[in-house]
């Protein structure tokens, strides 16, 4: 009798989850997606440069400056985006102006 109660195959998993669970999760998931979209919404900048993209853009930008050095990274961004570029260095928005 004790072994039967400890056997996980003895229980039906669908009987443990209430029927209201799927009904309640759909509005919660929709609300979470809506809040996620609002949180990630940002005004598009008129200054060219790598995108923010959930914080990945600043990490890539900062990593490029560490890896390539300031001069080579500036040359790369100027070739890619033009003479006036917005990048992130150490999490701060930085403008590169060159000609």
C-alpha positions in Angstrom: 0.0 0.0 0.0 2.8 2.4 0.8 4.6 1.5 -2.4 1.5 2.2 -4.4 1.2 5.8 -3.0 4.9 6.5 -3.7 4.6 5.2 -7.3 4.5 8.3 -9.6 2.7 6.3 -12.3 -0.2 5.7 -10.0 -1.3 9.4 -10.2 -2.9 11.0 -13.2 -1.2 14.3 -13.8 -4.2 15.9 -15.4 -6.2 15.4 -12.3 -3.6 17.4 -10.3 -3.8 20.5 -12.5 -7.1 22.4 -12.2 -9.2 23.0 -15.3 -9.0 26.8 -14.8 -5.2 26.8 -15.2 -5.2 27.1 -19.1 -8.0 29.7 -18.9 -6.0 31.9 -16.5 -2.6 31.6 -18.2 -3.7 33.0 -21.6 -4.6 36.5 -20.3 -1.4 36.5 -18.1 0.7 35.6 -21.1 -0.9 38.3 -23.3 -0.4 40.9 -20.5 3.3 39.9 -20.1 3.8 40.2 -23.9 2.2 43.6 -23.9 4.3 44.8 -21.0 7.4 43.4 -22.7 6.6 45.4 -25.9 6.0 48.6 -23.9 9.2 48.1 -21.9 11.3 47.6 -25.1 9.7 50.4 -27.1 12.1 53.3 -27.7 12.0 56.3 -29.9 14.1 55.8 -33.1 17.0 58.1 -33.2 17.8 60.1 -36.2 21.5 59.5 -35.5 22.9 56.4 -37.3 24.6 53.7 -35.3 24.1 50.1 -34.1 20.6 49.4 -32.6 19.9 49.0 -29.0 18.2 45.5 -29.4 17.4 44.7 -25.7 20.8 45.9 -24.6 22.8 43.6 -26.9 23.8 46.5 -29.1 25.7 48.4 -26.4 27.4 45.2 -25.4 28.6 44.5 -28.9 29.6 48.2 -29.4 31.6 48.2 -26.1 33.2 44.8 -26.9 34.2 46.1 -30.4 36.0 49.0 -28.8 37.8 46.8 -26.3 38.8 44.2 -29.0 39.7 46.5 -31.9 40.9 49.6 -30.0 39.5 53.0 -30.2 41.0 54.0 -33.6 40.1 50.9 -35.5 36.6 50.7 -34.0 36.0 54.4 -34.9 37.1 53.7 -38.4 34.8 50.7 -38.6 31.8 52.6 -37.4 32.6 55.5 -39.7 32.8 53.2 -42.7 29.6 51.5 -41.8 27.4 54.3 -40.6 29.0 57.6 -41.8 30.7 60.6 -40.3 28.4 61.0 -37.3 27.8 57.8 -35.3 26.1 56.9 -32.0 27.7 54.0 -30.1 27.8 52.9 -26.5 31.0 52.8 -24.5 30.8 51.4 -20.9 27.0 51.7 -21.1 27.0 55.4 -22.0 25.8 56.7 -25.3 28.8 58.2 -27.1 28.9 60.1 -30.4 31.8 59.7 -32.9 32.3 62.7 -35.1 34.9 62.4 -37.8 35.5 63.3 -41.4 
